[in-house]
């Protein structure tokens, strides 16, 4: 049963669910209608008979009971019987010898409340069921009982007519509503089918494919807009991936070709190759591969932040970085003893990349500084090189981006340094920007500020490790 249900189309399943709910609702409504109508009609007939019987009981109490008894309508008949069950008065058409009710159906002697009994209509000569209301009357010495019979034939026929009408009208109504629902569901799902056909037509080509947008401004239109946005993002990611692979292959080809040329020349002439040049190319390859792996991992992590490893002393970090460029980088006094939180190795990579870029393009001066601005730690690298045009200061952070000016014609650069800087800084919740230094360029990194480690004295970084050796004061 479940498998057969799953094989049905969505349109058929919605149709079956809608029709089933409609049938159940109409069935419950019809049953309630017939029940309430029948109960209301029977209660009205009982009240009419009871009022007639109460009026005759008042006439008996006033000793003014006429004969024949007055009744309203041909479907009402009345009798008055004494304590022995003999008919003492009757209406026109009522039997004057046999009471409407048998002895076991009459109220008990001394009863004060009226009773209602249903009897077959053949007993009094009518068609259909009859409701008889018995009301005690008279005195204790001369007890009387008023019997008023109300024929329910018309009421029964009215209820039966309603039942038959519903049995005929409900199936026709269900068929009509099912046809309307089938058309409505089909019209509703037609845009979904168009989306499905459009999605099926999309393949892995270079063409920009989009799903068709329905004319209606409803949920399906918003879904199509969202899916088209997703396709656009996927297309841009695919274009970035193709560009990344092409640029990586181009950057790897040059050092590999250089290595191959030197080795082939050495093999032909019989002289050993220049190991210094080979090692320089190998180091360049190693740096490039490391950069590519870092960016690939960044893409794979989808922008999730790096795990925070602990507080970082920015002053000690800059001192260690400047020490690797003796005579070329000037470390300005660090203001405010700034600390941040993050991966010290990653932040060292950020500073090193900015210094490499500045040293490569500076004419004579590179300055490294840090301070506290508000709730942020600000690290600045300033050089007096040719600078970067303002229109290109955002583009230089793209991967493998090289400008046409003197700043792009570097030695050994692959166009990944600033991309890595932005990626690592973003992982630490910071920002990096470029600005004029008049002359030159100023790169500014802003990171969240943190409290320094308690009871820790930061010693100068050693030459061997380049890391701070924290020591705890004795005692």
C-alpha positions in Angstrom: 0.0 0.0 0.0 2.8 2.4 0.9 4.7 1.5 -2.2 1.7 2.1 -4.4 1.1 5.4 -2.7 4.7 6.5 -3.3 4.5 5.5 -7.0 1.7 8.1 -7.5 2.6 11.5 -8.8 2.4 14.5 -6.4 -0.6 15.8 -8.3 -2.5 12.4 -7.8 -1.5 12.3 -4.1 -2.7 15.8 -3.4 -5.9 15.0 -5.4 -6.6 11.8 -3.3 -5.9 13.6 0.0 -8.1 16.5 -1.0 -11.0 14.3 -2.2 -10.7 12.0 0.8 -10.9 15.0 3.2 -13.8 16.4 1.2 -15.7 13.1 1.3 -15.1 12.7 5.0 -16.2 16.3 5.7 -19.3 16.0 3.6 -20.2 12.7 5.2 -19.8 14.1 8.7 -21.7 17.2 7.8 -24.6 15.2 6.2 -24.9 13.0 9.2 -25.0 15.9 11.6 -27.5 17.7 9.4 -29.9 14.8 9.2 -29.5 14.0 12.9 -30.1 17.6 14.0 -33.0 18.1 11.7 -34.7 14.9 12.7 -34.2 15.7 16.4 -35.5 19.2 16.0 -38.6 18.1 14.1 -39.4 15.3 16.7 -38.9 17.8 19.6 -41.3 20.2 17.9 -43.9 17.6 17.4 -43.6 16.5 21.0 -44.0 20.1 22.2 -47.1 20.6 20.1 -48.7 17.4 21.4 -47.7 18.3 25.0 -49.3 21.8 24.7 -52.5 20.3 23.3 -52.7 17.7 26.1 -52.0 20.4 28.8 -54.9 22.5 27.4 -57.3 19.5 27.6 -56.1 18.9 31.2 -57.0 22.4 32.1 -60.5 21.9 30.5 -60.9 18.7 32.6 -59.9 20.7 35.8 -62.6 23.3 34.9 -65.1 20.6 34.2 -65.7 22.1 30.7 -64.3 19.3 28.5 -66.2 19.3 25.2 -66.9 16.2 23.2 -65.6 15.7 20.6 -62.2 16.9 21.8 -60.8 20.0 19.8 -57.5 19.3 18.0 -55.6 21.3 15.4 -54.8 19.4 12.2 -55.7 16.1 10.6 -52.5 14.5 11.9 -53.4 15.1 15.6 -55.9 12.9 17.5 -56.8 12.9 21.2 -58.5 10.7 23.8 -59.4 11.1 27.5 -59.5 7.8 29.5 -60.5 7.2 33.1 -58.7 5.2 35.8 -60.0 1.9 34.4 -58.7 2.7 30.9 -62.1 3.4 29.4 -62.4 6.2 26.7 -64.6 8.9 28.1 -64.0 11.5 25.3 -62.3 11.5 21.9 -61.6 13.8 19.0 -62.9 13.3 15.5 -61.3 10.3 13.8 -60.1 8.8 17.1 -61.2 5.4 18.4 -63.9 5.7 21.2 -63.4 2.1 22.4 -59.7 1.3 22.4 -57.2 3.7 23.9 -54.1 4.7 22.0 -51.8 3.1 24.6 -51.8 -0.3 26.1 -51.9 -0.6 29.9 -48.2 -1.1 30.1 -47.5 2.0 28.1 -49.7 4.4 30.2 -48.3 6.5 33.0 -48.4 4.8 36.4 -51.2 5.7 38.8 -50.3 8.9 40.7 -47.8 10.1 38.1 -47.5 13.9 37.8 -45.3 14.3 34.8 -46.2 13.8 31.2 -44.7 10.9 29.3 -44.0 10.4 25.6 -44.3 7.0 23.7 -43.7 6.1 20.1 -46.2 3.6 18.6 -46.8 2.3 15.1 -49.3 4.3 13.0 -51.4 1.1 12.2 -52.7 1.2 15.8 -54.6 4.4 15.2 -55.1 4.0 11.4 -52.4 6.3 10.0 -49.2 5.7 8.0 -45.8 6.0 9.7 -44.8 6.3 13.3 -46.9 8.2 15.9 -45.8 10.0 19.0 -48.3 9.8 21.9 -48.0 12.3 24.8 -49.8 11.2 28.0 -50.7 13.9 30.6 -52.3 13.1 33.9 -55.5 15.1 34.7 -58.6 15.0 36.9 -58.7 14.4 40.6 -57.6 11.6 42.9 -61.3 10.5 43.2 -61.8 10.7 39.4 -58.4 10.3 37.7 -58.2 11.1 34.0 -55.4 10.7 31.4 -55.2 12.9 28.3 -53.7 11.0 25.3 -52.6 13.2 22.3 -51.3 11.3 19.3 -49.2 13.3 16.7 -48.5 11.6 13.4 -44.8 11.7 12.4 -45.3 10.5 8.8 -44.7 14.0 7.3 -41.6 14.5 9.4 -40.2 11.1 8.5 -40.8 11.7 4.8 -39.1 15.1 5.1 -36.0 13.5 6.7 -36.0 10.7 4.2 -36.2 13.2 1.4 -33.2 15.1 2.8 -31.2 11.8 3.1 -32.0 10.9 -0.6 -31.1 14.4 -1.8 -27.8 14.3 0.0 -27.0 10.8 -1.3 -27.6 12.2 -4.8 -26.1 15.6 -4.4 -23.0 14.7 -2.5 -21.4 12.4 -5.1 -22.1 15.0 -7.8 -20.6 17.7 -5.6 -17.5 15.6 -4.9 -17.0 14.9 -8.6 -17.4 18.6 -9.5 -15.0 19.7 -6.7 -12.6 16.9 -7.6 -12.5 18.1 -11.2 -11.9 21.7 -10.1 -9.2 20.6 -7.6 -7.5 18.6 -10.3 -7.3 21.6 -12.6 -6.3 23.9 -9.7 -3.5 21.5 -8.5 -2.3 21.1 -12.1 -2.1 24.9 -12.5 -0.3 25.2 -9.2 2.3 22.5 -10.0 2.9 23.6 -13.6 5.5 26.2 -12.5 7.2 23.4 -10.4 7.3 21.2 -13.5 8.8 24.1 -15.4 11.5 24.5 -12.8 12.2 20.8 -12.9 12.5 20.8 -16.7 14.8 23.9 -16.5 16.9 22.2 -13.8 17.2 19.0 -16.0 18.3 21.1 -18.9 21.2 22.6 -16.9 24.5 20.8 -17.6 28.2 21.3 -16.8 28.9 23.8 -19.5 30.3 27.3 -19.5 27.0 28.9 -20.3 25.1 30.8 -17.6 22.0 28.7 -17.1 19.0 29.9 -15.0 15.6 28.5 -14.1 12.5 30.0 -15.6 10.7 32.5 -13.3 6.9 32.0 -13.0 4.8 35.1 -13.7 3.0 34.8 -10.3 4.6 36.5 -7.3 4.1 33.6 -4.9 6.2 31.1 -3.0 7.2 29.2 -6.2 8.5 32.5 -7.7 10.5 33.2 -4.6 11.8 29.6 -4.7 12.9 30.1 -8.4 14.6 33.4 -7.4 16.4 31.6 -4.6 17.5 28.7 -6.8 18.7 31.1 -9.5 20.8 32.9 -6.8 22.2 29.6 -5.8 23.1 28.8 -9.4 24.7 32.1 -9.7 26.9 31.5 -6.7 27.8 28.0 -7.9 28.7 29.5 -11.3 30.9 32.1 -9.7 32.5 29.4 -7.5 33.1 27.3 -10.6 34.6 30.2 -12.4 36.9 31.0 -9.4 37.9 27.3 -9.3 38.8 27.3 -13.0 40.7 30.5 -12.6 42.5 29.2 -9.5 43.5 25.9 -11.3 44.7 27.7 -14.4 46.7 30.3 -12.4 48.1 27.6 -10.1 49.2 25.6 -13.1 50.8 28.7 -14.7 52.7 29.5 -11.6 53.9 26.0 -11.1 55.0 25.7 -14.7 57.7 28.4 -14.5 59.9 27.0 -11.7 59.4 23.4 -13.0 60.5 24.5 -16.4 63.5 26.3 -14.9 64.4 23.2 -12.9 64.1 20.9 -15.9 66.2 23.2 -18.1 69.0 23.4 -15.6 69.0 19.6 -15.1 68.9 18.9 -18.8 71.8 21.3 -19.5 73.8 19.8 -16.7 73.1 16.3 -18.1 74.2 17.2 -21.6 77.4 19.1 -20.7 78.4 16.8 -17.9 78.8 19.6 -15.3 77.0 19.5 -12.0 74.0 21.9 -11.8 74.0 25.1 -9.8 72.6 23.9 -6.6 71.9 27.4 -5.3 69.6 28.1 -8.2 68.0 24.8 -7.9 67.4 25.3 -4.2 65.9 28.8 -4.9 63.5 27.3 -7.4 62.6 24.5 -5.0 62.0 26.9 -2.2 59.8 29.0 -4.5 57.9 25.8 -5.4 57.5 24.9 -1.7 56.2 28.4 -0.8 53.8 28.3 -3.7 52.5 24.8 -2.8 52.1 25.9 0.8 50.1 28.9 -0.2 47.9 26.9 -2.5 47.2 24.3 0.2 46.3 27.1 2.7 43.9 28.7 0.3 42.4 25.3 -0.6 41.8 24.5 3.0 40.3 27.9 3.5 37.8 27.2 0.6 37.1 23.8 2.0 36.2 25.2 5.5 33.7 27.5 3.9 34.7 30.6 5.9 34.4 28.9 9.3 36.7 30.6 11.9 39.9 29.0 12.9 40.1 27.5 16.4 41.4 30.1 18.8 44.6 28.9 20.5 45.2 31.6 23.1 46.3 35.2 23.7 49.0 36.6 21.5 51.5 39.4 22.5 51.4 41.6 19.5 54.6 43.5 20.5 56.6 40.3 20.8 55.2 39.0 17.6 56.3 42.2 15.7 59.7 42.1 17.3 60.3 38.6 16.1 59.1 39.4 12.6 61.3 42.5 12.3 64.3 40.6 13.5 64.1 38.5 10.4 64.8 41.6 8.3 67.9 43.1 9.8 68.7 46.6 8.5 65.6 46.6 6.2 62.6 46.9 8.6 62.3 49.5 11.3 60.2 48.5 14.3 58.6 51.6 15.8 57.7 51.7 19.5 54.6 49.6 20.2 52.0 51.7 22.0 49.7 50.4 24.7 51.1 46.8 25.0 48.4 45.3 22.7 47.3 41.7 22.9 44.9 39.8 20.7 43.5 36.2 20.6 44.2 33.7 17.9 46.8 31.4 16.3 50.2 32.9 16.8 51.7 31.1 13.8 48.9 32.3 11.5 49.3 35.9 12.7 53.1 35.7 12.2 52.3 34.6 8.6 50.2 37.7 8.2 53.0 40.0 9.3 55.6 38.1 7.3 53.5 38.4 4.1 53.0 42.1 4.5 56.7 42.6 5.3 57.7 40.5 2.3 55.5 42.6 0.0 56.7 45.9 1.5 60.4 44.9 1.4 60.1 43.8 -2.2 58.7 47.1 -3.4 60.2 49.7 -0.9 62.9 52.1 -2.2 64.6 52.7 1.1 62.3 52.4 4.1 59.9 49.9 5.7 58.3 50.6 9.0 56.4 48.2 11.3 54.2 49.6 14.1 51.3 48.6 16.3 48.9 50.3 18.8 45.4 50.2 20.3 42.6 52.0 18.6 39.3 51.7 20.5 38.7 48.1 21.1 40.9 46.9 18.2 44.6 46.2 17.9 46.0 48.0 14.8 49.2 46.6 13.0 50.6 48.8 10.3 53.3 48.1 7.6 54.5 51.2 5.7 56.9 51.4 2.8 58.0 54.2 0.5 57.5 52.2 -2.8 55.4 53.1 -5.8 52.1 52.3 -4.0 48.9 50.9 -5.4 46.3 53.0 -7.3 43.1 53.5 -5.3 41.0 51.7 -7.9 43.1 48.6 -7.5 43.4 48.4 -3.7 40.6 45.9 -3.4 41.5 43.9 -6.4 45.0 43.2 -5.2 43.6 40.9 -2.5 42.3 38.6 -5.2 44.3 35.4 -5.9 47.0 35.6 -8.5 46.4 39.3 -9.1 49.3 41.3 -10.5 49.1 44.9 -11.5 50.8 46.4 -14.5 52.9 48.9 -12.6 56.3 48.5 -11.0 54.7 47.1 -7.9 53.6 44.0 -9.8 56.9 43.2 -11.3 58.3 41.5 -8.3 60.8 38.8 -7.9 59.4 35.5 -6.9 55.8 36.7 -6.1 52.9 34.6 -7.2 50.1 37.0 -6.3 48.9 35.0 -3.3 50.4 36.9 -0.4 47.7 39.5 0.1 45.0 36.9 -0.5 46.4 34.8 2.4 46.7 37.9 4.6 43.0 38.7 4.1 42.0 35.0 4.6 43.9 34.7 7.9 42.9 38.1 9.2 39.2 37.3 8.5 39.5 34.0 10.3 40.6 36.0 13.4 37.7 38.4 13.1 39.7 41.3 11.8 40.1 43.4 8.7 42.9 44.5 6.4 43.0 47.6 4.3 45.5 49.6 2.1 46.0 53.3 2.2 48.4 56.0 0.9 51.6 56.7 2.8 52.7 59.7 0.8 54.8 58.4 -0.7 54.3 54.6 -0.7 51.7 52.3 0.7 50.4 51.6 4.2 48.8 48.2 5.0 46.7 48.2 8.2 45.5 45.1 10.0 42.9 45.5 12.7 42.3 42.6 15.1 40.1 42.2 18.2 41.9 43.2 21.4 42.3 40.8 24.3 43.5 40.9 27.9 47.1 39.9 28.4 47.9 36.6 30.2 48.0 37.2 34.0 51.3 36.9 35.9 53.3 36.3 32.7 56.5 38.2 31.8 57.2 38.1 28.1 60.9 37.8 27.4 62.5 38.9 24.1 62.2 36.2 21.4 65.2 34.1 20.8 67.1 34.1 17.6 66.8 30.3 17.2 63.0 29.8 17.7 61.6 33.3 17.1 59.1 32.6 19.9 58.6 34.3 23.2 59.6 32.4 26.2 57.2 33.3 29.0 58.4 32.8 32.5 56.6 33.0 35.8 58.2 35.0 38.5 59.6 32.9 41.4 57.9 33.0 44.7 
